[in-house]
Amino acid sequence: MNSHLHGATHREILVHLSDIALRERRLLPDFPPKTLAEAHQIESERPVAGKDLRDMRGLLWASIDNDDSRDLDQLTVAEPLPDGKTKVLVAIADVDSLVPLASRLDKHAGHNTTSIYTAAKIYPMLPERLSTDLTSLNFNQARLAVVIEMVVDAVGIVTDAHIYRAVVHNHAKLAYNSVAAWLDGDSEPPVAIQRVPGLEDNLRLQNSVAQRLRALRHLHDALNLETIQSKPVFDGDRVIGLEKDRKNCATEIIEDFMIAANGVTARYLEAHGFPSIRRIVRVPDRWDRLVGIAAQMGAELPDAPDSKALAQFLIAQKRADPLRFPDLSLTVIKLLGSGEYVAELPGEEGQGHFGLAVKDYTHSTAPNRRYVDLITQRLLKAALVGSPSPYSIGELEKLAAHCTTAEDEVNKAERQVGKSAAALLLEHRIGEHFEGIVTGAAQKGTWVRLLELPIEGKLVEGYRGVDVGDKIQVVLIATDVFRGHIDLRRARS
């Protein structure tokens, strides 16, 4: 494998490794020709409002996403109401209208179950003719959408909600970082905001109501976690660094609105007697380790899992040591365990989402990128018109299990290629010392994330006696770009 890549650029190597990583996990890196042909046969029609389709193009809809995002799943807008209340509207791309159940497009999306974002290449869940064009809520285009309307009171409670189909129009394509810099007072409003009269005030209102929603969730014991995400920085086709991507007030607007919208969707399906697929995080298996970590920091957690106590501990630690808080957050996430999808019948008492402090939680707001969201959209649209569920509970149970497994494989592939990019960056730093935090400790291996760079490697020497959350000194002893291996040993004290 190495020989025919001799002389290849970093980007070419990583694209090649991305394809391999997907195939090794039975994921599909390419669309079959017949699937692409089906996408190209779809006619582009200008949606027309009618009896069951409201015309909402005149509202100040805008998208906020990553700088390079082209698959726009949602638009948001807010309207002030009396008594300190606010109406929040979230428009979700109506992907189902162009991707029928059991079509070739649907079957391909249902195989990978999600768009895949590796270090050098994006593998969209749907062909770009759909995901970045016909089903994307693109700037200055009329698009079909499912609108989730919520009334939020002065303390952040959703007091009323409605769901309906509409035609919408994106008046401004915005990016998280520039919107956040403006809202934080560090820069002028982005030009795209200045061009739309009234949009500045509307976004400030959205920011205000998002803070209310978030504060109420934290009052009900949502965990305030803050991890460091990163992506490779290329100079041409060469990896020259890793860029850290942190939350900001703009990402939190979208996050808070989507959590609220997902709750409304789940409750709507429940109220109309429809089954659903819920996202849950079970009670953590390694609570005892969290208790031990808290004790090392001079804090106390109860012996039994308690989200309120953990939330209060995290708030105190963020206040005491904000620079190290992402490291603690990563440790907590590892010990909580990954989420999973489960099918639920109406009337069942679900487990809820331990980290979000919500019991009614389904995925519905990114149908261009996540198959579960497309499933939920189909259920929702059937409920809206009084049609039977397009899925049986047995089918939903199989889909939930498949989506959980497939997403896990996608995450592994993304991490592996990320490690290959990190290995390219570190291959000339063999023998250097780094400070790190233990992120995994099990029979299959012990893992350490470096603090200087957001890179994780395997501790192959000196791993006895260390556990998740421990901070240790390590030495980089080897890298393997093609396997995505970064090998470390514990530094001798």
N, C-alpha and C positions, 0 to 999 in steps of 0.2 A: 504493500500500500504506500509505503514511503517513497519508493523509487519513482513512480510516475508523478509524484508531486514535487520532485526536486526542482527548485527554482520557482515554485508557486508563491504567490503573495500570501500574506496572512489571511486576507479575506477569502481567497480561493481555497486555502486549507480549511478554514472554518466552515465554509459552505459545504465542502466535501464531507467533513466530519458531521455536519448537521444532518445531511441526507442519510449517512450511515447510522447515526444515533436514532433517527426515526425508524428506519427499517428494522434495526435490531429489536425494537419494541413493538413491532407490527403496526406501526403508524404509517400513513400514506404521505410521502413527500410531494407527490404529483397528482393532479386531477386526471382521471382517465379521459381519453378523447371524447367518448360519448357523453360524459358529464359536462365537459366544456362545450360540446355542441348543443346540449340542452340549455346551457346558460346563454349561448349566443342566439338561440331561437326566441328568447323572451323579448317581447315587444316593449319598447319604452313608451308608456302612455302617461299623459298629464292627468293626474287624479282630479276628479270633479266631485265637489261636495254634493250631498243629497240627503235623503231622509235619515239614513243611519250614519252619515259622515259629515261631521260639522266642519265648517270653514273657519279655521283659526289662524289663517296666514297673517292676519294683521297684528297679532300679539308680538311682543319684543323677544321672540325666541332667539337663543344663541347657544352654540355648543362650546364647551370647555373641555379640552382633551390634551394629550401630549402634543408637542410641537410638530411631530412628524405623522400624527394619526390621520388616516384617510378613510377609515371605516367608522363613521360617526353613528353611534347607536342611540344617543339621547340628546334632547334639547331641554332647556329649562327656562322658566319665566316665573315671576312672582307679582302679585297684586295686593296692595294694602287694603285691609278691611277695617271696619269700626272695632272699638274695644281692644286694640292691640293685636288683633288677629291678622293673619296673612294667608292669602290663597297661593299655594305653590302648585305649579303645573309641570309635570315631567312628560315629555313626548318620547315614546319609544318607537324606533323604526319598525314598521310593519313588514317584517321579513317573510312571514308566512304567506302573505299575499302573492309572492313571486316564487316561493319554494314550497310546493305542495307536498303533503305527507306522502311518503313512499316513492317520490320522484328520485331520479338518479342523484340530483343535487342533495336531496334530503339524506339519502343513504350514505353518500360520501361524508356529509357533515356529521352524521350519526356514528361514523367509524372513528374519526379522530376526536370528535366531541368538542373541540375547541380550536381556535387559532393558536398557532405555536410560534413563540417569539424566541428564536435562538440568537446567539451573539452576532451573527452575520447575516441572517436571513429570516424573513417572516413567511410562515406557511399559513395562509388564511384558511378559515374553515369553509368559506364559500369562495368561488372564483371572483376575481377582482371586478368583473363586469357587474356583479351584484354588490359585493361587500364594500367597494369603494365608489360605487356609482348608483345603480338603480335602487338598492335598499339602504344606502347610506344617506343620512340627513344632511346632505351637502349644502354648502353656502349658496344662497340665492336660488334655491330650487324648491319647488312644491313637491312634497312627499307625503305618502300615507303614513299614519302613525297611530299607535294606541296611546291615549292620553290618560295619565293618572293624576287626578285633581285632588289636592288635600288642603284642608283648612287647619292651620296650625295656630294655637292660641298663644297668649303672651308668655306662657311658661314652657312651651315646646310640646304640648299634647296635640296629637292629630284628632280633632273633634268631629270632623266630617270628611267624607271622601267619596269620589265618583270616578268611574272608569267609562271611557267611550272612545270611539274611533273618530279620527279627524284628518283634515289636510292641514299641514303646517309648512312653515317657511323659515329657514335658518337665515337670520339677518346679520350674523357675525360669527365667523369661525375663530375662536379664541384658544389660547394656550395657557396651561396652568401657571407656568413660571412668571410670565409677563403680567397676567391678571393678579397673581399674588403680590408681586412687587408693587403694583399700583395700589391694591387694597391695603397693603402694609405701609403706604406712604413713602415708598422708596423710589418711585418713578411716576412719570406722567401716565395717564390712561393709554393703553395701546391704541393705535390709529383706528383699528377696526371698531373699537368702542366709541371713539369720538365721532365716527361717521354716522352713528345711529342715535338720533335725538331721544333722550330719556333712558338710554341703556346704562349709563353710569349709575343713576339713582336706582335702577332696577337691580343691578348686580350688588350694590351696597345692601339693598333690602334682602336679596338672596343670602348674602353673607350673614346678615343679622339673624335671619330665621334658622339658618343652618347651625349657628352657634347655640340657639335655643334647643334645637333637636338633639344636638350632641350633649349639651349640659344635662338634659333630662335623662338620656341614656346612661350617662356616667352616674347620675343620681341613683339609677336602678342597677348599678354595678357592672356596667360595660367596662371592659378592660382597656386602659389607655396605653396601647402598645405603639412603639415607634421603631421600626427596623430600618436599616440602611439597605436600599436596593442600588444596584449598580449595573452599568452597561459599558462595553468597551468603547474607547475613544479611538477613532481611526484618523491617521494622517495619510490621506490617499487610501491605500489598501493595507497599511501597516498599523498594527495595534500599538498605541503609544501610552495608553493609560486606561484607568477605569473611572467613570464618572458616577459619583454618588447621587442618588435621586431620593430626596426626602419629601415627606408630606409638607404641604403648606395650606394656607387658608383656602386657596382655590380648589385643590384636590379634596379638601374636607367638605366644601360646598357640595360637590358631586357625590362624594361618599355618603354624606348625611342624607341627601335627598334620595339616593338610590336605596339606602337601607329603609327609609320610611316608605318609599314606593313599593319595595319588595314586601314589606309588612302589609300594606294595603292590598296588594295582589293576593297574598296568602289568605287573608281574611275574606276577601271577596269570593274566592273559590270555595272556601269553607262554607260561607253563608249560602251559596248556591248549590250546595250538595255535590261539589266536584272533588275528585281526588287531586293530589298535587305531589310534586317532588320538592322536598324541603332540604335545605342545607343545614346540617347540625354539626356541632363540635361537642362530643360527649364529655362527661366529667373526666378530668385528666387522670391517667393511670399513675403518673409519677408525682403525685401531690407531696409525698414524703420528701422528695428531693427539693421541691419548692419551699417546704417548711425549713429544710436545712440551709438553703441559700439565704432565706430571710434572716435566720438566726445568725449567720455569719455577718450580716449587715446590721446587727443589733435590733432586729425587728422580730415580731412573733406572729405566726400564722396558726390558726387552729389545726387540730389533727385531721379533721375531716374537710374535704374540699368545700371552699366557701368563696364564691366569686366576689362578694362584697368586701371581704377581708383582703383578698388579693388585689382588688381594684384600689383600695385605700393604701396598701403597701406600695403599689406602683406609683400612685400620685405623690406619695412622700419621697420616694427615691428619685423621681424625675425632678422634684423641687431641690433635693439635696445635691444631686450630681447629674445635671442635664447632659453633659458631654458623654458620660458612660451609659446613659439610659438606653440607647439603642442596643448595647451589648446585653443588658439585662432583659430587654424586650425579646431579643433573639432567643435567649435561654428559656424564657417563659413559653414562647411559641413552640420550641422544640419539646418541652415537657408537657404542654397541653395536648400535643398530637395533632394530626391533620384532620380536617373536616371530611365529611362524607355526605353523599346524597341518599335520602331514604324516601320511599313512597308512603304517603299517608292518606287514609280514607277520611272523609269529613266526620268529625265527632271524636276522632282519636286524640288522645293526650300525647302530643309530641314532646321530644326531649328539649327542643329549643337549641339555641346557639350560645354556649357557655361564654364565649368571648365577647359577643355583642349584647348580651343581656336582653335578648328578644326571643320569644317562643314562636311567633308567627314569622317565619323567614323562608322565602323561596327566592330563587334566582329568576329574574324576569327582565332585567334592564339592558342586556347586551346580546340580543339575538343574532347579530352579525358575527359574534365572536364565540358564543357559548351555546352548545346544543341544548342544554337544559333550559336555557332562556327561551329558545324557539319552541320547545315542548310546552313550556308554561304559557307562551303566547297563544298557542293553539287551544289550550284548555280555556284560557281567558276569553278568547273570541267566541268559542262555542257557548260559554256561559252567558256572554253578552246578548246573544240572540236566542237563547233557550234551546240550543241544539244538544244532542247527547254528547258525552265526553268522547273525543276522538281516540282515547286510549282506555283500555281496561286497567284495573288495578294490577293485574298480573303483568301486563306489558310495562306499566310504569315501574314496577319492582325490578324487572330485568333491565330497563333503561337506566334506573338509578344506580344499580350495581355496576353496569358497564361504564357509565359516565365517571363514577368514582375511580374505577380501575384505570380507565384511559387517561383521566386527568393526572393521576399519579405517575403514569408512564411519561406523559408530556412533561411534567415537572422534572422528572429524572433526566430526560433528554436535554431540556433547557439547561439544567445544572451542569450536565456533563460537558456540553459545548462551552458553557461559561468557564468551566475549569480549563478547557483547552485554550481559550483566549487568555486566561490568567497564566497558564503555563508558558505561552508565547511571551508574555510580559516579563515573567520571572526567570526565563531560562538562562539569563546571564547573571543571576544573583545567587547562584549556588554557594553555600557556605555562610551566607549572611544570617544574622540573628534577628528575630522578630518577637514582639510581645503578642500573645494571642489569648483567645478565650475558647474553652472546650465547648463545642456545640453538640457533640454526640458521643456516647460511650456505651457500646454494646459489644456482643460477641463478634459481630461482623467488622468491627473497627472503631477506632476513636478518632474524632474529627475536631479540628481546631480552626477557628477563623482568625486571621491576622488582623490586628488593630490598625496598622499603618495603611493597609490596603484591604478592601472588602473581598478577601479571597479566603477560601476554605481549603485546607489540605488534610491529608491523613497522617496521624501520628503513628509512625511505624516503629519507633524506638522510644522507650521511657513512658509508656502509657499506663503502666500499672499504678493503681491508686488514684487516678484522676477521674473526675466526674463532670457532668454537664454544669457549666457555670464557673469552673475553676479558671483562673488567669495564670498562665504559665509562659515561660520563655522557651522559644523553639528555634531550631536551626533548619534552614532549607537544605535538604540533602540531595534531592533529585526532582526532575520534572519530566513528564512524558506527554507531549502535546497531543499525540494521536489517541492516547487512551484517556486524556484528561486527568492525568495523575499529578498531584503535587505532594511529595513525600517530605515529612518533617520528623525531626527527633527532638526530644526534650533537651534543652540546654543544661549542661552540667553546672550546678551552682558552686 
